[in-house]
Amino acid sequence: MSSPNPLNILLLSAEVVPFAKTGGLADVAGSLPKALKALGHDIRVAMPRYGRINIEKFNLTRRLEQYPVKMGEEEQPAELYEGRIGEAVPIYLVENRRYYDREGIYMYPDDAERFIFFCRAILEALPRLDWKPDIIHCHDWHTAIVPNWARTIYAEAPYLQQAATVYTIHNLAYQGIYGHRVLEIAGIDEYGFIAHPQMQDLNQVVDFMARGIYFADVINTVSERYAQEILTPEYGERLDPMLRDRRDRLYGILNGIDTEAFNPATDPYLVSHYDVNHLHDRPANKEALQQEAGLSISPRAPLVGIVSRLADQKGFDLLSQMIEPLLANTPAQFALLGTGEQKYHDLFGGLAKRYPQRLAVFLTFNAPLAQRIYAGSDTFLMPSRFEPCGLGQMIAMRYGSVPVVRSTGGLADTVADYDPLTDQGNGFAFDAYEPMALYTAIVRAQETYRHTEIWRRLMLRGMMADFSWDTSARKYVDLYQRALASRAGRRELEQYHIA
């Protein structure tokens, strides 16, 4: 269904599926635009062309020949390639060999400069493309300079006069903190640092995330619960005073998942396809996963799947304390896929050698195997300390794996704890961030798993839930309208003040 008032939307992200991905940001940047396009909006996406993005593989064409981009007192050349997300959404990829012809995406000493260049290059490309955005949708710290520029050095740019800025926080913990030199490179050193009476350290550093929050017309996070949590010191990562100041512009919109890519009825990586009407075809995937992982073939042994970055934030400090008691005292099997901190590589790798038929560990990222874990596991574990949204629990439910989660962020918004008295809920959740709370939740899930009909109902509730992008995309359109109203109001105030 087309929108009666279609918008021109420019979405900026450091990573986009299928071109480059390190986490959920790429999934959002690759999926949301398709849903917005289906609603009738002119959505265009932009990202850097990293060295790993092959021009021929992705059928990229050169859209703009070399043009200058101001970086401090110097200029750097940019070129623009164009490709497609799906069949209909254009994506622009900014080319500069100095900044992007590298093996990785992040973790370079000049990351601030690299993403400043990307942002400025795409803004400078707009008049050359003869296209004016109504909305510039910026994601995470890498693009947070754009709302700052929209209020300063680009405030009078004719092709941005009507554009409103939306800033999405995917993870407040990653803020992009640098020194004063970055302001010179970005051309805003005359404006200095941000000052806040309750955040004295902002007077001494350039915090990109803080600038996005401070200057954007509206801000949102990727779940309603996380939008509330970050207003507190516990989750606010030192920016909670500023977030509280702007809480009237702060919203939460739950991420969706790509229901075409994550579909057990058509997934090419599964040995047996199934849906809500053919659950009897699902167990073959469990047996295949047990065989692939070297676990004992046991239909009734509860198999716990984990697909995650191995880090404290994801709850591995809790799991590391409980994994041996679980292996010793319960019949559970575990299939773990992911990479992260070396201490967890060592711990779980060592345990897998001691319990080879109970614990399988794959210290890598493997998308096809991840989908086989979703389809072959009975439960899916996400005991995160904090989780802005989380996609794993939604994908797991789509595949019929019942989630066991800590009630935080998007996990709390999507997983309702099972209550045997009322037969309500779609998973198992715990509140206290403590090892025993995690242990108890897993044991509760295993006890419930023994009751076949109850478990079937839990599986069906998850599989029948609508986690598609359609609902979330409509909420983003509402958010864009709020941003435009805010922008219009701000311009009226500025004109009144000048008068």
C-alpha positions in Angstrom: 0.0 0.0 0.0 1.5 3.3 -1.1 1.7 6.3 1.3 -0.5 9.3 0.5 2.4 11.6 1.2 5.6 9.8 0.0 8.8 11.0 1.6 12.3 11.3 0.2 14.4 9.4 2.8 18.2 9.2 3.0 19.4 6.4 5.4 23.1 6.5 6.4 24.8 3.5 8.0 28.3 2.2 8.4 27.2 -1.3 7.4 24.4 -2.7 5.4 23.3 -6.3 4.5 24.3 -7.9 2.2 27.3 -5.6 1.5 29.0 -5.6 4.9 28.0 -6.8 8.3 29.4 -7.1 11.8 26.1 -7.0 13.8 22.4 -6.1 13.9 23.0 -2.6 12.6 23.6 -4.0 9.1 20.4 -6.1 9.3 18.3 -3.1 10.1 19.9 -0.9 7.4 19.3 -3.6 4.9 15.8 -4.6 5.9 14.0 -1.4 7.0 14.5 0.4 3.6 12.7 -2.5 1.7 9.7 -2.1 4.0 9.7 1.7 3.6 9.9 1.3 -0.2 6.9 -1.1 -0.1 5.0 1.7 1.7 5.6 4.0 -1.3 8.5 6.1 -0.1 11.6 7.1 -2.1 14.2 5.6 0.2 17.9 5.6 -0.6 20.7 4.2 1.5 24.4 5.2 1.7 27.5 3.5 3.1 31.2 3.4 2.5 32.6 1.0 -0.2 35.0 -1.0 1.9 37.7 -3.0 0.2 35.8 -6.2 0.8 32.8 -5.0 -1.2 33.4 -6.4 -4.7 32.1 -4.2 -7.6 31.4 -7.1 -9.9 29.8 -9.4 -7.3 27.3 -6.8 -6.3 26.8 -5.4 -9.8 27.8 -1.9 -8.8 27.9 0.9 -11.3 29.8 4.2 -11.1 27.2 6.9 -10.5 29.5 9.9 -9.8 33.0 10.5 -11.1 35.6 12.0 -8.7 34.4 15.1 -6.8 36.1 17.0 -3.9 35.2 16.6 -0.2 36.5 19.2 2.2 38.4 17.6 5.2 39.7 20.4 7.5 42.0 22.6 5.4 42.4 19.9 2.7 40.3 18.1 0.1 39.9 14.4 -0.5 38.5 12.9 -3.6 35.3 10.8 -3.5 33.6 8.7 -6.1 30.1 7.2 -5.9 28.9 3.8 -6.9 25.3 2.7 -7.0 23.8 -0.7 -6.3 20.5 -2.2 -5.2 19.2 -3.7 -1.9 16.8 -6.3 -3.2 15.3 -5.2 -6.5 14.1 -1.7 -5.8 16.1 0.2 -3.2 19.1 2.2 -4.4 22.3 2.2 -2.3 25.1 4.6 -2.8 28.6 3.5 -1.8 31.3 6.2 -1.2 34.7 5.3 -2.7 38.0 6.5 -1.4 41.0 4.2 -1.3 42.9 5.9 1.4 40.0 5.5 3.9 38.3 2.3 2.8 40.6 0.0 0.8 41.4 -2.1 3.9 40.6 -5.6 5.1 38.2 -4.7 7.9 35.5 -2.2 8.6 36.2 -0.7 12.0 38.9 -0.5 14.7 41.3 1.8 12.8 43.1 4.8 14.4 41.5 7.1 11.9 37.9 5.8 12.2 36.6 9.3 13.1 38.2 10.7 10.0 36.9 7.8 7.8 33.3 8.3 8.9 33.4 12.1 8.7 34.6 11.7 5.1 31.7 9.3 4.4 29.1 11.6 5.8 30.4 14.7 4.1 30.9 12.9 0.8 27.3 11.7 0.7 25.9 15.2 1.6 28.1 16.7 -1.1 26.8 14.1 -3.6 23.1 15.1 -3.1 23.1 18.2 -5.4 25.1 16.2 -8.0 22.4 13.6 -7.8 19.7 16.3 -8.1 17.8 14.8 -5.2 16.6 16.4 -2.0 15.8 14.4 1.1 13.0 15.2 3.4 14.5 12.9 6.1 18.1 12.1 6.8 18.0 9.0 9.0 21.4 8.5 10.8 22.4 5.3 12.6 24.8 5.1 15.5 27.9 7.2 16.2 29.4 6.8 12.7 26.8 9.1 11.2 26.0 11.3 14.2 27.9 14.3 12.8 25.2 14.8 10.3 22.6 16.3 12.7 25.4 18.5 14.0 26.2 19.7 10.5 22.5 20.3 9.7 22.4 22.9 12.5 25.8 24.5 11.6 27.8 24.4 8.4 25.0 22.9 6.2 22.2 25.0 7.8 21.9 27.2 4.7 22.5 24.5 2.1 19.5 24.9 -0.3 19.2 21.1 -0.9 18.9 20.5 2.9 16.7 23.4 3.9 13.6 21.3 4.5 15.4 18.1 5.6 14.8 16.8 9.2 17.2 14.5 11.0 16.4 11.3 12.8 19.1 9.7 14.9 18.8 6.0 15.8 20.8 4.6 18.8 21.5 0.9 18.3 23.9 0.6 21.2 24.6 3.5 23.5 27.8 1.8 24.8 29.6 2.6 21.5 29.8 6.4 21.3 32.8 7.3 19.1 34.9 9.4 21.5 37.8 11.4 20.1 39.9 14.6 20.6 39.6 18.2 19.5 41.4 17.6 16.2 38.2 15.8 14.9 36.3 19.1 15.1 38.8 20.7 12.8 38.5 17.9 10.3 34.7 18.2 10.5 34.9 21.9 10.0 33.1 22.8 13.2 35.9 23.6 15.5 34.6 27.2 15.9 31.6 25.8 17.7 33.8 23.9 20.3 32.8 21.1 22.6 29.3 20.4 23.9 28.8 21.7 27.5 26.4 20.2 29.9 26.3 21.0 33.7 25.9 17.3 34.7 28.4 15.9 32.1 31.6 17.8 32.7 33.7 15.3 30.7 31.9 16.3 27.5 33.8 19.6 27.7 37.0 17.8 27.0 36.2 15.3 24.3 34.3 14.9 21.0 31.5 12.4 21.7 29.8 11.7 18.4 26.9 9.8 20.0 26.2 12.8 22.2 26.2 15.2 19.2 23.7 13.0 17.4 21.5 13.1 20.5 21.9 16.8 21.1 21.3 18.0 17.5 18.8 15.6 15.9 15.2 16.6 15.4 14.1 13.3 17.0 16.0 10.4 18.5 14.9 6.8 18.8 16.2 3.5 20.1 15.5 0.0 18.8 13.0 -1.1 21.4 10.5 0.7 23.7 12.1 -0.8 26.9 15.6 0.4 25.9 14.3 3.9 25.3 13.2 4.0 28.9 16.3 2.2 30.3 18.8 4.6 28.9 17.2 7.5 30.9 18.8 5.9 34.0 22.4 5.9 35.1 22.5 2.1 35.0 22.0 2.0 31.3 22.6 5.6 30.2 26.4 5.1 29.6 27.0 8.6 31.2 24.7 10.3 28.6 21.5 9.9 30.6 21.4 13.5 31.8 21.3 14.7 28.1 18.8 12.0 27.2 16.5 13.0 30.0 16.8 16.6 28.7 15.6 15.4 25.3 13.1 12.7 26.5 10.3 14.6 24.7 12.1 13.8 21.4 13.1 10.2 22.4 11.1 7.2 21.1 11.4 3.4 21.0 10.7 1.4 17.9 11.3 -2.4 17.9 13.4 -3.7 15.1 11.9 -6.3 12.8 13.4 -9.2 11.0 13.6 -10.1 7.4 10.8 -12.8 7.3 11.8 -13.8 3.7 15.4 -14.5 4.6 14.4 -16.2 7.9 11.7 -18.6 6.9 11.9 -22.3 8.0 9.5 -23.2 5.1 12.0 -22.1 2.5 15.4 -21.8 4.2 18.0 -23.4 1.8 20.3 -24.3 4.7 17.9 -26.7 6.4 17.6 -30.5 5.8 13.8 -30.3 6.4 11.4 -27.5 5.8 8.5 -26.9 8.0 5.9 -24.3 9.2 3.2 -24.0 11.9 1.1 -26.7 10.1 4.0 -29.1 9.6 5.8 -29.1 12.9 6.3 -32.9 12.5 9.0 -32.1 9.9 11.1 -30.0 12.3 12.8 -32.8 14.4 14.9 -33.8 11.4 16.7 -30.5 11.8 17.5 -31.3 15.4 19.0 -34.6 14.5 21.0 -33.1 11.7 22.4 -30.4 14.0 23.3 -32.9 16.7 25.2 -34.9 14.0 26.9 -31.8 12.6 27.9 -30.6 16.1 29.1 -34.1 17.2 26.5 -34.2 20.0 24.8 -37.5 21.0 21.8 -38.1 18.9 18.9 -37.9 21.3 15.4 -36.6 20.3 14.4 -35.9 24.0 17.6 -34.2 25.2 16.8 -30.5 25.4 19.2 -28.8 22.9 20.1 -25.2 23.8 21.2 -22.9 20.9 23.4 -19.9 21.3 24.3 -17.5 18.5 26.1 -14.5 19.9 29.1 -12.3 20.3 31.0 -13.8 23.3 31.1 -10.8 25.7 30.1 -9.9 29.2 27.3 -7.7 27.8 25.7 -10.8 26.3 25.6 -12.6 29.6 28.6 -14.8 29.2 29.9 -13.8 32.6 26.8 -15.5 34.0 26.8 -18.5 31.7 30.5 -19.2 32.4 29.6 -19.7 36.1 26.6 -21.9 35.4 27.6 -24.0 32.3 29.4 -26.8 34.3 26.6 -27.2 36.8 24.1 -27.4 33.9 26.2 -30.0 32.2 26.6 -32.0 35.4 23.0 -31.8 36.7 20.7 -31.5 33.7 20.3 -33.5 30.4 20.8 -30.3 28.3 23.0 -30.1 25.2 24.5 -26.9 24.0 25.4 -25.7 20.5 27.3 -22.3 20.6 28.2 -20.2 17.6 30.1 -17.0 17.9 33.4 -15.1 18.5 34.4 -12.6 21.1 36.6 -12.3 24.1 39.5 -14.7 24.2 38.7 -15.8 27.8 35.4 -17.2 26.6 37.1 -18.8 23.6 39.4 -20.6 26.0 36.7 -21.5 28.5 34.1 -22.9 26.2 36.6 -24.5 23.9 38.1 -26.4 26.9 34.6 -27.4 28.1 33.8 -28.8 24.7 36.8 -31.1 24.8 35.6 -32.4 28.2 32.0 -32.8 27.2 32.2 -33.5 23.5 28.7 -35.1 23.3 27.0 -32.4 25.3 28.6 -29.1 24.3 29.6 -28.1 20.7 31.4 -24.8 20.2 32.0 -23.1 16.8 34.3 -20.1 17.3 33.4 -18.4 14.1 30.6 -16.6 12.3 28.7 -18.9 9.9 25.3 -17.7 8.7 24.1 -21.0 7.4 25.0 -22.8 10.6 23.3 -20.0 12.6 20.1 -20.8 10.8 20.5 -24.5 11.4 20.9 -23.8 15.1 17.7 -21.8 15.1 15.9 -24.7 13.4 17.5 -27.5 15.3 17.5 -26.2 18.9 14.7 -26.6 21.4 15.5 -23.4 23.3 17.5 -20.3 22.4 19.6 -18.6 25.1 20.1 -14.8 25.4 21.0 -13.9 29.1 22.1 -10.4 28.2 23.1 -7.8 30.8 21.5 -5.2 28.4 20.1 -5.7 24.9 18.9 -2.7 23.0 16.7 -4.9 20.8 18.1 -8.3 20.0 17.2 -10.1 16.8 18.2 -13.6 17.8 15.2 -14.2 20.0 12.8 -13.1 17.2 14.5 -15.3 14.6 14.6 -18.2 17.0 10.8 -17.9 17.6 10.2 -17.7 13.9 12.0 -21.1 13.7 10.2 -22.6 16.7 13.0 -22.4 19.2 11.7 -21.2 22.5 13.7 -18.3 24.0 15.3 -18.1 27.4 16.2 -14.5 28.1 16.9 -11.9 30.7 14.1 -9.3 30.8 15.9 -6.3 29.5 15.6 -4.0 26.4 14.1 -5.6 23.4 14.1 -9.0 25.1 11.6 -7.8 27.6 9.5 -6.3 24.8 9.3 -9.6 22.8 9.5 -12.5 25.3 6.8 -13.0 27.9 7.7 -15.4 30.7 5.6 -18.6 30.7 3.1 -19.0 33.5 2.0 -22.6 34.0 -1.1 -21.5 36.0 -2.5 -19.4 33.2 -0.7 -21.1 30.3 0.4 -17.7 29.0 3.8 -16.6 27.7 6.0 -17.5 24.8 9.4 -18.1 26.5 11.3 -18.1 29.8 12.6 -14.9 31.3 14.5 -13.8 34.5 15.0 -10.4 36.0 18.0 -10.4 38.4 21.3 -10.4 36.7 22.6 -13.3 38.7 24.0 -16.8 37.9 21.3 -18.6 39.8 18.5 -16.7 38.1 19.9 -17.9 34.8 20.2 -21.4 36.0 16.7 -21.5 37.3 15.3 -20.1 34.0 17.0 -22.8 32.0 15.9 -25.6 34.4 12.3 -24.3 34.2 12.5 -24.4 30.4 13.8 -28.0 30.5 11.1 -29.1 32.9 8.4 -27.6 30.7 10.0 -29.2 27.6 9.1 -32.6 29.0 5.4 -31.7 28.5 5.0 -32.1 24.8 1.7 -30.4 24.3 2.6 -27.4 26.4 5.9 -27.1 24.5 4.1 -27.3 21.2 1.9 -24.3 22.2 5.0 -22.3 23.2 6.6 -23.1 19.8 3.4 -22.1 17.9 3.1 -18.8 19.8 6.6 -17.8 18.7 6.2 -19.0 15.1 2.9 -17.1 14.7 4.1 -13.8 16.1 4.5 -11.0 13.6 8.1 -9.8 13.8 8.2 -8.5 10.2 9.3 -5.0 9.4 5.9 -3.9 8.2 4.6 -2.7 11.6 7.9 -1.1 12.5 8.3 0.6 9.2 4.9 2.3 9.7 6.1 3.5 13.1 9.2 4.9 11.5 7.1 6.9 9.0 5.2 8.3 12.0 8.5 9.2 13.5 9.7 10.9 10.3 6.5 13.0 10.4 7.3 14.0 14.0 10.8 15.0 12.9 9.4 17.1 10.1 7.1 18.9 12.5 9.9 19.5 14.9 12.1 20.8 12.1 9.4 23.2 10.9 8.8 24.4 14.5 12.5 24.9 15.0 12.8 27.0 11.8 9.9 29.2 13.0 11.6 29.8 16.3 14.9 30.6 14.6 13.2 33.1 12.3 11.3 34.7 15.2 14.6 34.9 17.1 16.4 36.6 14.2 13.5 39.0 13.8 
